[in-house]
Amino acid sequence: MTTEETIRKIKAEFRRGMNGVVSSSMREKGLHYKLNFGLTLPILKEISQQYPKDAEVAEKLWHEEIRESKLLAPMLYPAEMMDMETAKRWITEIPNTEVADICNMYLISKLPYAKTLAYEYSKSDKELEIYIALSLFNRLAMAGGIGEKEKTEIMAIAEQHKAETSPTVTIAALRLADRLQ
């Protein structure tokens, strides 16, 4: 099956699983996408399991302005094929915290240089990139990927961001601090 055929098949599955109630609820809560089918994470996980990991398919999905495409792309991108430059590009293209959390869970936390990315983006002046970094540190800590020596340094980063004016960053910093204690 070609990349284009795979994408068409995936989009057909999005349409079949469409949930207008979920989509409307997201819009009301401020999550705006050009197109949102309202698919839940379990349904997206089921869809991802029907296809082999494929960087080309994932990249094409990533560039679609469709919520489900943005969420499915990190599930289909083989971590061993993502280089640092591509990871940085994806991080800067993440549109919101929902996509950030899915990217961290399914892809970025699995990269051998995930910690390097978290340290780098924790120094960003962009709210969403700081959130991504803190969320990534949290994900790495959950997986046991933070050593005792690093905990102190990462705790200092969390403490620094607790006082942010952005509630999103503050909450991510508080969660990270709780995880590290």
Secondary structure, DSSP 8 states (H G I E B T S, - for coil): --HHHHHHHHHHHHHHT--HHHHHHHHHTT---SB-----HHHHHHHHHTS---HHHHHHHHTSSBHHHHHHHHHHS-GGG--HHHHHHHHHH--SHHHHHHHHHHTGGGSTTHHHHHHHHTT-SSHHHHHHHHHHHHHHHHTT-S-HHHHHHHHHHHHHHHT-S-HHHHHHHHHHHHHH-
